[in-house]
């Protein structure tokens, strides 16, 4: 299989590294080689931060990206790694304007955005989300189902849907796989600290 091009998304690199290095279940402390300064994320309102940062302090989020064409704006260690594939492209999520950022690089669907909105409301006010009106089986994407599982766990301490030998995420989807691992780690910590 040949690559047409490799997509590099700095916010995904940053938050997956933060998760891997801080994970309670990561007892062997697996190293992560994508380290760079958070300042490169700018205003940092991406939906990826919304997913992984339990202290998200914004009132909106962004999910559209643009390709960064200025190579000087790419962190040096990431740019060096990108040279392995000459066709690598670097994407940033740094504007609310759809004339600037207009690429739905993660192919988010309406149900994903609906659940991201619910997650944002939860981050702003944890008592503001009511999951009763959301039917899990009507969610038609894996990411929307994972967000539902996260919210159901955080709001109701219910992880029963998530308690399965079959992963919800697609093994080839990095975002989904890391988000599912993130939720697993939260449940692991919860169960480790409870008398269940």
DRENRO-796252 format. One record per residue: residue number from 1; chain; x negated, y, z negated of N, C-alpha, C in turn. Coordinates in pm, 1 decimal, m for minus. Example, Ala and Ser with C-alpha at 12.3 -4.5 7.8 and 13.67 -1.06 7.14 Angstrom:
% DRENRO-796252
KEZA | 1 | A | m1319.0 | m569.0 | m780.0 | m1230.0 | m450.0 | m780.0 | m1320.0 | m330.0 | m780.0
KEZA | 2 | A | m1285.0 | m225.0 | m708.0 | m1367.0 | m106.0 | m714.0 | m1290.0 | 3.0 | m787.0
END
This chain:
% DRENRO-796252
KEZA | 1 | A | m84.8 | m117.5 | 0.0 | 0.0 | 0.0 | 0.0 | m89.5 | 124.1 | 0.0
KEZA | 2 | A | m68.0 | 213.0 | 93.9 | m146.6 | 336.0 | 96.2 | m64.9 | 450.6 | 38.5
KEZA | 3 | A | m133.6 | 542.9 | m21.6 | m68.7 | 659.2 | m80.3 | m60.6 | 770.2 | 23.5
KEZA | 4 | A | 57.3 | 829.9 | 39.3 | 68.6 | 947.2 | 125.0 | m0.1 | 1062.4 | 53.9
KEZA | 5 | A | 33.7 | 1080.8 | m73.6 | m36.1 | 1175.4 | m160.3 | m4.2 | 1141.7 | m304.4
KEZA | 6 | A | m88.6 | 1188.2 | m393.9 | m71.6 | 1165.4 | m535.9 | m17.6 | 1292.1 | m599.0
KEZA | 7 | A | 87.5 | 1277.6 | m679.0 | 148.5 | 1391.9 | m747.5 | 87.7 | 1404.1 | m886.4
KEZA | 8 | A | 40.1 | 1521.7 | m918.4 | m13.7 | 1549.7 | m1051.3 | 76.0 | 1655.1 | m1114.5
KEZA | 9 | A | 134.5 | 1621.1 | m1230.5 | 226.9 | 1710.7 | m1300.3 | 169.6 | 1735.6 | m1439.9
KEZA | 10 | A | 114.6 | 1856.0 | m1463.6 | 42.7 | 1880.3 | m1589.3 | 126.6 | 1862.9 | m1715.1
KEZA | 11 | A | 253.9 | 1902.5 | m1713.1 | 334.4 | 1888.4 | m1834.3 | 358.7 | 1740.8 | m1866.4
KEZA | 12 | A | 372.4 | 1657.7 | m1765.0 | 385.6 | 1514.2 | m1789.5 | 255.8 | 1458.2 | m1847.8
KEZA | 13 | A | 142.3 | 1499.8 | m1794.0 | 13.5 | 1457.3 | m1849.2 | m0.3 | 1499.0 | m1995.4
KEZA | 14 | A | 33.0 | 1624.8 | m2023.6 | 14.0 | 1678.1 | m2159.3 | 101.8 | 1604.4 | m2260.6
KEZA | 15 | A | 231.6 | 1589.2 | m2230.9 | 321.7 | 1530.9 | m2330.3 | 306.5 | 1380.0 | m2342.0
KEZA | 16 | A | 266.5 | 1312.2 | m2234.4 | 240.2 | 1169.1 | m2249.0 | 113.7 | 1147.3 | m2330.9
KEZA | 17 | A | 12.6 | 1232.1 | m2310.0 | m109.2 | 1222.0 | m2392.0 | m75.7 | 1246.8 | m2538.8
KEZA | 18 | A | 2.2 | 1350.2 | m2564.6 | 38.5 | 1383.3 | m2702.5 | 112.6 | 1266.5 | m2767.1
KEZA | 19 | A | 202.5 | 1204.2 | m2690.8 | 275.6 | 1088.7 | m2743.5 | 182.0 | 971.3 | m2769.9
KEZA | 20 | A | 100.1 | 936.0 | m2671.6 | 12.4 | 819.9 | m2685.1 | m81.5 | 837.5 | m2804.6
KEZA | 21 | A | m143.2 | 952.9 | m2816.3 | m239.5 | 974.6 | m2924.2 | m173.6 | 986.7 | m3061.1
KEZA | 22 | A | m47.6 | 1033.2 | m3065.2 | 19.3 | 1050.9 | m3193.1 | 114.5 | 939.2 | m3230.3
KEZA | 23 | A | 129.4 | 841.8 | m3145.7 | 224.8 | 734.0 | m3166.7 | 189.4 | 648.4 | m3288.3
KEZA | 24 | A | 287.8 | 621.5 | m3369.5 | 268.8 | 534.0 | m3484.3 | 242.2 | 391.7 | m3437.8
KEZA | 25 | A | 308.0 | 349.6 | m3332.4 | 290.3 | 213.6 | m3281.7 | 156.5 | 195.3 | m3210.7
KEZA | 26 | A | 89.5 | 303.6 | m3177.2 | m39.5 | 297.4 | m3107.6 | m152.3 | 279.2 | m3208.9
KEZA | 27 | A | m152.5 | 165.8 | m3274.4 | m247.9 | 141.5 | m3381.9 | m392.6 | 134.7 | m3333.4
KEZA | 28 | A | m413.8 | 92.7 | m3209.0 | m550.6 | 82.9 | m3159.2 | m600.5 | 216.3 | m3105.9
KEZA | 29 | A | m515.5 | 317.2 | m3108.9 | m552.9 | 452.5 | m3066.5 | m616.8 | 453.4 | m2927.5
KEZA | 30 | A | m535.8 | 414.4 | m2830.5 | m581.1 | 411.9 | m2691.6 | m616.8 | 553.4 | m2648.5
KEZA | 31 | A | m734.1 | 569.1 | m2590.9 | m777.1 | 700.7 | m2543.2 | m695.8 | 742.4 | m2421.8
KEZA | 32 | A | m688.5 | 870.5 | m2401.2 | m614.9 | 926.8 | m2289.6 | m705.7 | 1028.9 | m2223.9
KEZA | 33 | A | m730.6 | 1013.7 | m2095.8 | m835.5 | 1093.6 | m2031.6 | m786.9 | 1221.9 | m1964.7
KEZA | 34 | A | m661.7 | 1258.9 | m1978.6 | m610.9 | 1375.9 | m1907.6 | m610.3 | 1504.1 | m1987.4
KEZA | 35 | A | m686.3 | 1511.3 | m2095.0 | m681.9 | 1624.8 | m2186.0 | m709.6 | 1758.3 | m2117.1
KEZA | 36 | A | m627.8 | 1858.3 | m2149.6 | m649.8 | 1995.5 | m2106.7 | m576.2 | 2086.9 | m2203.3
KEZA | 37 | A | m605.3 | 2213.5 | m2197.0 | m549.7 | 2312.1 | m2289.3 | m402.5 | 2339.4 | m2257.1
KEZA | 38 | A | m320.1 | 2346.3 | m2361.3 | m177.1 | 2371.1 | m2344.1 | m150.0 | 2505.5 | m2276.0
KEZA | 39 | A | m244.7 | 2597.7 | m2281.9 | m227.5 | 2728.4 | m2217.5 | m201.9 | 2715.7 | m2067.5
KEZA | 40 | A | m249.3 | 2606.7 | m2007.2 | m225.3 | 2585.8 | m1864.5 | m77.8 | 2563.6 | m1833.2
KEZA | 41 | A | 1.6 | 2534.8 | m1935.1 | 144.5 | 2511.9 | m1912.4 | 224.2 | 2641.8 | m1914.2
KEZA | 42 | A | 158.7 | 2752.8 | m1939.6 | 225.9 | 2882.6 | m1935.6 | 337.7 | 2892.8 | m2036.2
KEZA | 43 | A | 451.4 | 2941.0 | m1989.8 | 567.8 | 2960.9 | m2077.0 | 620.7 | 2828.5 | m2132.6
KEZA | 44 | A | 593.7 | 2719.4 | m2063.5 | 619.0 | 2584.1 | m2113.5 | 766.8 | 2557.6 | m2143.4
KEZA | 45 | A | 850.1 | 2573.9 | m2042.9 | 993.5 | 2549.1 | m2057.3 | 1039.1 | 2431.9 | m1970.7
KEZA | 46 | A | 949.6 | 2339.0 | m1941.7 | 986.8 | 2228.0 | m1853.6 | 1076.6 | 2128.3 | m1926.7
KEZA | 47 | A | 1155.7 | 2057.9 | m1849.1 | 1243.2 | 1955.9 | m1907.0 | 1160.7 | 1843.9 | m1971.2
KEZA | 48 | A | 1037.4 | 1826.7 | m1928.1 | 951.6 | 1723.6 | m1987.4 | 920.0 | 1760.4 | m2132.3
KEZA | 49 | A | 891.1 | 1886.8 | m2156.6 | 870.3 | 1929.5 | m2294.8 | 998.9 | 1910.5 | m2374.3
KEZA | 50 | A | 1113.3 | 1943.1 | m2314.2 | 1242.4 | 1923.7 | m2381.0 | 1259.3 | 1777.5 | m2422.8
KEZA | 51 | A | 1218.6 | 1684.2 | m2338.5 | 1231.2 | 1541.9 | m2369.8 | 1141.5 | 1499.9 | m2486.4
KEZA | 52 | A | 1017.1 | 1543.8 | m2485.6 | 917.4 | 1490.5 | m2578.1 | 889.8 | 1576.1 | m2701.3
KEZA | 53 | A | 924.9 | 1702.1 | m2699.6 | 891.1 | 1791.5 | m2810.7 | 1012.5 | 1808.7 | m2901.5
KEZA | 54 | A | 1008.1 | 1743.3 | m3015.4 | 1121.3 | 1751.2 | m3108.2 | 1134.3 | 1887.9 | m3174.7
KEZA | 55 | A | 1036.9 | 1973.9 | m3150.7 | 1043.2 | 2110.7 | m3202.4 | 1061.9 | 2211.6 | m3088.6
KEZA | 56 | A | 1123.1 | 2168.0 | m2981.2 | 1147.3 | 2254.9 | m2866.2 | 1222.4 | 2378.5 | m2914.3
KEZA | 57 | A | 1169.6 | 2497.3 | m2882.1 | 1224.0 | 2620.9 | m2938.4 | 1276.3 | 2718.4 | m2833.2
KEZA | 58 | A | 1305.6 | 2668.5 | m2714.1 | 1358.8 | 2753.8 | m2607.4 | 1509.7 | 2736.2 | m2597.4
KEZA | 59 | A | 1576.5 | 2828.5 | m2529.8 | 1721.7 | 2818.9 | m2511.7 | 1758.6 | 2775.4 | m2369.9
KEZA | 60 | A | 1658.0 | 2754.5 | m2285.9 | 1678.5 | 2704.0 | m2150.3 | 1564.0 | 2608.0 | m2118.6
KEZA | 61 | A | 1575.7 | 2541.6 | m2006.2 | 1468.2 | 2455.3 | m1958.6 | 1463.2 | 2465.0 | m1806.0
KEZA | 62 | A | 1353.3 | 2419.5 | m1750.4 | 1334.8 | 2419.1 | m1605.1 | 1310.5 | 2276.2 | m1558.7
KEZA | 63 | A | 1357.6 | 2245.4 | m1440.0 | 1329.6 | 2113.2 | m1384.5 | 1279.0 | 2119.4 | m1240.8
KEZA | 64 | A | 1274.2 | 2237.6 | m1182.7 | 1223.6 | 2253.3 | m1046.9 | 1076.2 | 2294.4 | m1050.6
KEZA | 65 | A | 999.4 | 2242.4 | m957.0 | 854.7 | 2263.0 | m952.5 | 813.7 | 2329.0 | m821.4
KEZA | 66 | A | 690.0 | 2369.0 | m818.3 | 628.4 | 2418.6 | m695.1 | 489.6 | 2358.6 | m686.1
KEZA | 67 | A | 439.1 | 2347.0 | m564.2 | 303.3 | 2298.6 | m547.8 | 207.5 | 2413.9 | m573.8
KEZA | 68 | A | 109.1 | 2390.2 | m659.5 | 6.0 | 2491.5 | m686.6 | m100.6 | 2480.7 | m578.6
KEZA | 69 | A | m114.4 | 2588.0 | m500.1 | m209.9 | 2587.7 | m389.9 | m342.9 | 2651.2 | m428.4
KEZA | 70 | A | m344.5 | 2727.2 | m538.1 | m467.2 | 2790.6 | m585.5 | m545.6 | 2690.9 | m670.1
KEZA | 71 | A | m649.1 | 2632.9 | m613.6 | m727.9 | 2529.8 | m682.4 | m793.2 | 2583.1 | m809.6
KEZA | 72 | A | m816.2 | 2715.4 | m818.2 | m875.5 | 2775.0 | m938.3 | m779.9 | 2775.0 | m1056.5
KEZA | 73 | A | m650.7 | 2751.8 | m1030.6 | m551.0 | 2748.1 | m1137.5 | m536.4 | 2608.6 | m1198.2
KEZA | 74 | A | m604.7 | 2511.7 | m1140.2 | m596.0 | 2373.9 | m1188.6 | m710.3 | 2349.3 | m1287.9
KEZA | 75 | A | m679.7 | 2295.2 | m1406.8 | m786.1 | 2266.8 | m1503.1 | m896.8 | 2182.8 | m1438.8
KEZA | 76 | A | m1022.0 | 2217.8 | m1467.5 | m1137.5 | 2155.6 | m1403.2 | m1141.2 | 2004.9 | m1412.7
KEZA | 77 | A | m1113.7 | 1949.3 | m1533.5 | m1122.4 | 1803.8 | m1547.5 | m1013.0 | 1732.9 | m1467.9
KEZA | 78 | A | m897.8 | 1796.3 | m1454.0 | m790.3 | 1737.3 | m1373.5 | m823.3 | 1750.2 | m1224.9
KEZA | 79 | A | m876.7 | 1864.6 | m1184.6 | m913.8 | 1884.8 | m1044.3 | m1019.2 | 1782.7 | m1001.4
KEZA | 80 | A | m1115.2 | 1754.9 | m1088.5 | m1218.1 | 1655.2 | m1055.6 | m1155.9 | 1517.2 | m1035.0
KEZA | 81 | A | m1060.9 | 1482.4 | m1118.8 | m993.9 | 1353.1 | m1104.7 | m906.3 | 1349.7 | m979.3
KEZA | 82 | A | m850.0 | 1464.0 | m941.8 | m766.8 | 1469.8 | m821.6 | m848.2 | 1443.8 | m695.4
KEZA | 83 | A | m977.3 | 1473.1 | m700.4 | m1062.4 | 1454.9 | m583.0 | m1076.7 | 1307.5 | m542.5
KEZA | 84 | A | m1040.8 | 1217.0 | m633.5 | m1045.4 | 1074.7 | m600.4 | m954.2 | 1047.4 | m480.8
KEZA | 85 | A | m839.4 | 1113.3 | m479.9 | m747.2 | 1105.8 | m366.8 | m744.8 | 1243.2 | m302.5
KEZA | 86 | A | m797.7 | 1253.3 | m185.5 | m808.7 | 1384.7 | m120.6 | m672.4 | 1447.0 | m93.0
KEZA | 87 | A | m569.4 | 1366.2 | m94.4 | m435.3 | 1417.1 | m65.8 | m356.5 | 1451.6 | m192.5
KEZA | 88 | A | m423.1 | 1457.6 | m309.1 | m354.2 | 1489.7 | m434.3 | m290.9 | 1627.6 | m428.2
KEZA | 89 | A | m172.6 | 1637.5 | m489.8 | m103.1 | 1765.7 | m499.2 | m69.5 | 1792.0 | m645.9
KEZA | 90 | A | m83.5 | 1917.3 | m685.5 | m65.0 | 1959.9 | m824.1 | 62.4 | 2043.2 | m830.7
KEZA | 91 | A | 155.0 | 2004.2 | m918.3 | 285.2 | 2070.2 | m926.9 | 303.2 | 2136.9 | m1062.9
KEZA | 92 | A | 357.1 | 2258.8 | m1059.8 | 383.4 | 2331.2 | m1184.4 | 529.1 | 2376.3 | m1189.0
KEZA | 93 | A | 574.5 | 2395.4 | m1310.4 | 712.8 | 2434.2 | m1337.8 | 706.3 | 2565.7 | m1415.2
KEZA | 94 | A | 688.0 | 2677.5 | m1341.4 | 657.0 | 2802.2 | m1411.0 | 744.5 | 2921.1 | m1373.2
KEZA | 95 | A | 861.1 | 2893.7 | m1314.2 | 949.0 | 3005.0 | m1278.5 | 1094.0 | 2959.2 | m1280.1
KEZA | 96 | A | 1182.3 | 3051.0 | m1319.2 | 1326.6 | 3024.6 | m1313.3 | 1381.9 | 3048.0 | m1173.7
KEZA | 97 | A | 1305.2 | 3114.7 | m1088.5 | 1349.9 | 3148.2 | m954.0 | 1340.6 | 3026.2 | m861.6
KEZA | 98 | A | 1451.5 | 2991.7 | m798.2 | 1450.6 | 2879.3 | m704.7 | 1381.8 | 2914.8 | m572.7
KEZA | 99 | A | 1350.0 | 3040.9 | m553.7 | 1270.5 | 3075.8 | m436.0 | 1121.5 | 3050.6 | m462.3
KEZA | 100 | A | 1083.6 | 3039.0 | m589.5 | 945.1 | 3008.8 | m626.9 | 930.9 | 2859.0 | m654.3
KEZA | 101 | A | 1008.5 | 2809.2 | m748.1 | 1008.9 | 2666.3 | m782.1 | 1134.9 | 2604.5 | m722.7
KEZA | 102 | A | 1117.7 | 2518.2 | m625.2 | 1234.8 | 2463.5 | m556.5 | 1222.3 | 2314.3 | m524.0
KEZA | 103 | A | 1130.2 | 2246.5 | m590.4 | 1109.4 | 2103.9 | m563.3 | 1157.8 | 2022.5 | m682.8
KEZA | 104 | A | 1255.6 | 1937.4 | m658.2 | 1306.6 | 1846.9 | m761.6 | 1218.9 | 1721.3 | m757.4
KEZA | 105 | A | 1097.1 | 1735.3 | m806.9 | 994.2 | 1632.4 | m791.3 | 1032.1 | 1500.4 | m858.2
KEZA | 106 | A | 1112.1 | 1504.8 | m963.3 | 1153.5 | 1383.3 | m1032.9 | 1290.2 | 1334.2 | m985.7
KEZA | 107 | A | 1342.7 | 1397.4 | m882.3 | 1470.8 | 1358.2 | m823.6 | 1581.0 | 1347.8 | m929.1
KEZA | 108 | A | 1589.9 | 1449.2 | m1014.4 | 1692.1 | 1450.0 | m1118.1 | 1829.6 | 1462.7 | m1054.3
KEZA | 109 | A | 1922.1 | 1384.5 | m1105.1 | 2059.6 | 1379.0 | m1055.1 | 2152.7 | 1456.4 | m1149.7
KEZA | 110 | A | 2277.9 | 1482.8 | m1107.0 | 2370.5 | 1557.9 | m1193.4 | 2385.6 | 1500.7 | m1334.6
KEZA | 111 | A | 2390.9 | 1368.3 | m1348.8 | 2404.0 | 1309.4 | m1483.3 | 2279.0 | 1334.6 | m1567.3
KEZA | 112 | A | 2162.5 | 1336.5 | m1502.2 | 2038.9 | 1368.9 | m1574.6 | 2048.0 | 1510.5 | m1630.3
KEZA | 113 | A | 2090.5 | 1602.5 | m1545.4 | 2100.1 | 1742.9 | m1587.3 | 2205.8 | 1760.0 | m1696.1
KEZA | 114 | A | 2314.8 | 1687.9 | m1684.3 | 2419.4 | 1692.9 | m1787.4 | 2364.3 | 1646.0 | m1922.4
KEZA | 115 | A | 2289.7 | 1536.6 | m1920.7 | 2234.0 | 1485.6 | m2046.0 | 2119.4 | 1574.4 | m2096.0
KEZA | 116 | A | 2043.6 | 1633.7 | m2006.2 | 1941.0 | 1729.9 | m2048.8 | 2006.7 | 1850.9 | m2114.7
KEZA | 117 | A | 2120.5 | 1894.8 | m2062.6 | 2194.6 | 2004.1 | m2126.1 | 2236.7 | 1964.3 | m2267.7
KEZA | 118 | A | 2284.3 | 1841.6 | m2283.2 | 2321.9 | 1793.3 | m2416.6 | 2200.5 | 1788.5 | m2509.2
KEZA | 119 | A | 2088.0 | 1745.4 | m2454.8 | 1965.4 | 1741.7 | m2534.8 | 1923.4 | 1882.5 | m2576.2
KEZA | 120 | A | 1934.4 | 1977.4 | m2484.4 | 1902.0 | 2116.4 | m2517.9 | 1993.4 | 2166.9 | m2629.2
KEZA | 121 | A | 2123.8 | 2139.6 | m2619.1 | 2217.4 | 2181.7 | m2724.5 | 2180.2 | 2118.2 | m2858.2
KEZA | 122 | A | 2139.4 | 1991.0 | m2852.8 | 2096.2 | 1923.6 | m2975.9 | 1972.1 | 1991.2 | m3034.1
KEZA | 123 | A | 1877.5 | 2027.6 | m2948.3 | 1754.2 | 2092.3 | m2996.2 | 1785.5 | 2228.3 | m3060.2
KEZA | 124 | A | 1880.7 | 2300.3 | m3002.5 | 1918.1 | 2432.2 | m3054.9 | 1996.1 | 2418.3 | m3185.2
KEZA | 125 | A | 2092.7 | 2325.5 | m3187.7 | 2177.0 | 2303.0 | m3305.7 | 2214.0 | 2155.5 | m3309.0
KEZA | 126 | A | 2153.3 | 2081.2 | m3398.3 | 2170.2 | 1935.3 | m3400.7 | 2313.4 | 1891.2 | m3429.5
KEZA | 127 | A | 2398.6 | 1983.2 | m3473.8 | 2538.8 | 1947.6 | m3500.4 | 2630.3 | 1980.3 | m3382.9
KEZA | 128 | A | 2575.3 | 2030.8 | m3274.1 | 2658.9 | 2080.4 | m3164.3 | 2691.4 | 1977.6 | m3056.6
KEZA | 129 | A | 2637.6 | 1857.7 | m3065.9 | 2658.5 | 1758.9 | m2959.7 | 2750.9 | 1648.6 | m3009.6
KEZA | 130 | A | 2853.1 | 1620.5 | m2929.4 | 2947.7 | 1514.1 | m2959.7 | 2936.2 | 1408.9 | m2849.5
KEZA | 131 | A | 2886.3 | 1292.5 | m2884.4 | 2866.0 | 1186.9 | m2785.6 | 2992.0 | 1105.8 | m2757.2
KEZA | 132 | A | 3097.4 | 1127.1 | m2832.4 | 3219.5 | 1047.9 | m2815.7 | 3276.2 | 1061.2 | m2674.5
KEZA | 133 | A | 3266.8 | 1179.6 | m2617.2 | 3323.4 | 1199.6 | m2483.1 | 3233.7 | 1147.0 | m2371.0
KEZA | 134 | A | 3115.7 | 1099.1 | m2404.4 | 3024.2 | 1047.4 | m2302.1 | 3030.2 | 894.9 | m2302.3
KEZA | 135 | A | 3061.3 | 839.4 | m2186.7 | 3067.4 | 694.1 | m2171.9 | 2933.3 | 647.0 | m2116.3
KEZA | 136 | A | 2862.2 | 571.2 | m2197.3 | 2727.8 | 526.1 | m2160.4 | 2726.7 | 459.1 | m2022.5
KEZA | 137 | A | 2821.6 | 370.5 | m1996.7 | 2823.7 | 296.9 | m1869.8 | 2856.7 | 384.3 | m1749.7
KEZA | 138 | A | 2904.0 | 505.1 | m1774.1 | 2930.3 | 596.3 | m1661.5 | 2804.5 | 675.5 | m1623.6
KEZA | 139 | A | 2702.4 | 666.1 | m1705.7 | 2576.6 | 733.1 | m1673.1 | 2507.0 | 651.2 | m1564.6
KEZA | 140 | A | 2480.7 | 713.7 | m1451.7 | 2434.9 | 638.5 | m1334.8 | 2284.8 | 648.9 | m1307.7
KEZA | 141 | A | 2209.6 | 700.3 | m1403.3 | 2063.8 | 703.0 | m1388.2 | 2000.7 | 649.0 | m1515.7
KEZA | 142 | A | 1881.4 | 596.4 | m1501.1 | 1811.2 | 542.4 | m1618.1 | 1770.7 | 653.6 | m1714.5
KEZA | 143 | A | 1729.7 | 768.7 | m1660.9 | 1689.3 | 878.0 | m1748.8 | 1807.9 | 928.3 | m1831.1
KEZA | 144 | A | 1924.4 | 941.7 | m1768.8 | 2041.7 | 987.9 | m1844.8 | 2077.9 | 887.6 | m1953.8
KEZA | 145 | A | 2062.3 | 758.6 | m1925.7 | 2089.6 | 656.7 | m2027.1 | 1987.2 | 664.3 | m2141.2
KEZA | 146 | A | 1862.3 | 689.9 | m2107.1 | 1760.4 | 703.1 | m2211.0 | 1786.0 | 824.7 | m2300.0
KEZA | 147 | A | 1826.6 | 935.0 | m2239.5 | 1858.8 | 1054.3 | m2319.2 | 1976.5 | 1024.6 | m2411.0
KEZA | 148 | A | 2076.1 | 954.1 | m2358.3 | 2190.2 | 914.7 | m2441.5 | 2142.2 | 830.9 | m2559.8
KEZA | 149 | A | 2055.8 | 732.9 | m2534.3 | 2004.1 | 647.1 | m2641.9 | 1930.9 | 729.8 | m2747.0
KEZA | 150 | A | 1851.3 | 826.0 | m2700.4 | 1779.5 | 913.4 | m2793.9 | 1878.9 | 990.5 | m2880.9
KEZA | 151 | A | 1976.5 | 1053.6 | m2817.5 | 2074.1 | 1133.7 | m2892.2 | 2157.8 | 1046.8 | m2985.9
KEZA | 152 | A | 2197.8 | 930.4 | m2940.0 | 2276.6 | 840.2 | m3023.5 | 2196.4 | 796.1 | m3145.6
KEZA | 153 | A | 2068.2 | 774.2 | m3127.1 | 1982.6 | 739.0 | m3239.5 | 1965.8 | 856.6 | m3335.3
KEZA | 154 | A | 1935.9 | 974.3 | m3281.2 | 1911.2 | 1090.8 | m3367.0 | 2038.0 | 1136.9 | m3439.1
KEZA | 155 | A | 2151.3 | 1132.4 | m3371.6 | 2275.8 | 1182.3 | m3430.5 | 2341.9 | 1078.3 | m3520.1
KEZA | 156 | A | 2346.8 | 953.3 | m3473.7 | 2423.6 | 849.0 | m3542.5 | 2337.1 | 739.2 | m3604.7
KEZA | 157 | A | 2205.7 | 750.3 | m3594.0 | 2113.6 | 644.2 | m3638.9 | 2149.2 | 510.0 | m3574.8
KEZA | 158 | A | 2200.8 | 516.0 | m3453.9 | 2245.7 | 397.4 | m3381.9 | 2151.3 | 371.7 | m3264.7
KEZA | 159 | A | 2086.1 | 259.1 | m3267.5 | 1995.6 | 222.0 | m3159.2 | 2038.5 | 89.1 | m3096.5
KEZA | 160 | A | 2165.0 | 50.6 | m3116.7 | 2211.6 | m80.8 | m3072.1 | 2201.6 | m99.4 | m2920.3
KEZA | 161 | A | 2229.4 | 2.7 | m2842.1 | 2217.6 | m9.0 | m2696.3 | 2071.3 | m28.5 | m2658.3
KEZA | 162 | A | 1986.2 | 33.1 | m2730.9 | 1843.3 | 29.5 | m2702.6 | 1780.3 | m102.7 | m2748.0
KEZA | 163 | A | 1847.8 | m172.7 | m2837.8 | 1796.9 | m296.6 | m2896.4 | 1821.4 | m412.9 | m2800.7
KEZA | 164 | A | 1734.3 | m424.8 | m2701.1 | 1750.6 | m525.5 | m2597.4 | 1612.6 | m567.9 | m2547.6
KEZA | 165 | A | 1599.4 | m693.0 | m2503.8 | 1469.5 | m734.3 | m2448.1 | 1443.8 | m675.2 | m2309.3
KEZA | 166 | A | 1547.3 | m620.3 | m2248.4 | 1533.7 | m563.2 | m2114.1 | 1514.6 | m412.8 | m2122.5
KEZA | 167 | A | 1406.9 | m362.4 | m2065.5 | 1387.2 | m217.1 | m2068.7 | 1492.2 | m144.6 | m1985.6
KEZA | 168 | A | 1520.2 | m23.0 | m2025.3 | 1611.7 | 62.4 | m1948.2 | 1535.0 | 126.7 | m1833.7
KEZA | 169 | A | 1411.1 | 161.6 | m1859.1 | 1330.3 | 232.8 | m1760.1 | 1287.6 | 141.0 | m1645.9
KEZA | 170 | A | 1255.6 | 203.5 | m1534.7 | 1197.2 | 133.9 | m1420.3 | 1047.4 | 130.5 | m1442.9
KEZA | 171 | A | 987.9 | 14.0 | m1434.3 | 846.7 | m0.7 | m1470.5 | 754.0 | 87.0 | m1386.4
KEZA | 172 | A | 792.9 | 123.1 | m1266.5 | 707.8 | 206.2 | m1181.6 | 728.8 | 355.7 | m1204.5
KEZA | 173 | A | 826.0 | 391.5 | m1284.9 | 855.1 | 532.6 | m1310.6 | 784.9 | 575.0 | m1439.2
KEZA | 174 | A | 679.8 | 655.0 | m1426.0 | 597.1 | 694.4 | m1540.1 | 677.7 | 773.2 | m1643.2
KEZA | 175 | A | 756.5 | 869.4 | m1598.2 | 835.0 | 950.8 | m1690.9 | 930.2 | 864.1 | m1772.2
KEZA | 176 | A | 1007.3 | 780.8 | m1705.7 | 1102.9 | 694.2 | m1775.5 | 1031.5 | 599.9 | m1871.8
KEZA | 177 | A | 922.9 | 539.6 | m1826.8 | 851.9 | 443.6 | m1911.1 | 797.4 | 509.0 | m2037.5
KEZA | 178 | A | 738.1 | 626.9 | m2022.2 | 686.1 | 695.8 | m2141.0 | 799.2 | 743.5 | m2230.6
KEZA | 179 | A | 910.0 | 787.2 | m2172.2 | 1021.1 | 833.3 | m2256.4 | 1081.8 | 715.8 | m2333.6
KEZA | 180 | A | 1092.4 | 601.1 | m2269.5 | 1142.9 | 484.1 | m2340.5 | 1046.6 | 443.4 | m2452.7
KEZA | 181 | A | 916.9 | 450.4 | m2425.7 | 817.7 | 420.9 | m2530.0 | 827.1 | 521.8 | m2644.3
KEZA | 182 | A | 850.6 | 647.9 | m2611.2 | 866.6 | 754.3 | m2711.2 | 984.9 | 722.1 | m2803.4
KEZA | 183 | A | 1097.4 | 682.9 | m2743.9 | 1215.4 | 648.5 | m2823.4 | 1187.0 | 524.5 | m2908.3
KEZA | 184 | A | 1120.4 | 425.5 | m2849.9 | 1084.7 | 303.8 | m2924.4 | 1001.5 | 337.8 | m3046.9
KEZA | 185 | A | 908.6 | 429.6 | m3029.5 | 822.5 | 469.2 | m3140.8 | 904.1 | 536.1 | m3251.2
KEZA | 186 | A | 998.8 | 621.6 | m3213.6 | 1083.6 | 685.8 | m3314.2 | 1165.0 | 582.3 | m3391.7
KEZA | 187 | A | 1217.8 | 484.5 | m3320.5 | 1295.6 | 379.0 | m3385.7 | 1204.1 | 294.7 | m3475.0
KEZA | 188 | A | 1083.8 | 265.4 | m3427.6 | 985.8 | 190.4 | m3506.3 | 956.4 | 261.9 | m3638.6
KEZA | 189 | A | 932.9 | 391.1 | m3632.7 | 905.3 | 469.4 | m3753.8 | 1026.1 | 466.2 | m3846.8
KEZA | 190 | A | 1146.0 | 484.4 | m3789.6 | 1269.5 | 482.3 | m3868.4 | 1284.7 | 348.7 | m3941.7
KEZA | 191 | A | 1267.7 | 238.2 | m3869.1 | 1284.2 | 106.8 | m3929.6 | 1173.4 | 76.9 | m4030.1
KEZA | 192 | A | 1054.4 | 124.2 | m4003.7 | 942.3 | 103.3 | m4096.1 | 964.2 | 175.0 | m4228.3
KEZA | 193 | A | 1035.3 | 286.4 | m4224.4 | 1056.9 | 366.9 | m4344.3 | 1191.1 | 339.7 | m4412.9
KEZA | 194 | A | 1269.3 | 247.7 | m4358.0 | 1400.9 | 220.7 | m4417.4 | 1399.4 | 83.9 | m4486.0
KEZA | 195 | A | 1505.4 | 55.2 | m4555.1 | 1519.5 | m72.5 | m4626.5 | 1601.3 | m172.0 | m4547.1
KEZA | 196 | A | 1603.2 | m155.9 | m4416.4 | 1685.0 | m245.3 | m4331.3 | 1614.1 | m377.4 | m4313.8
END
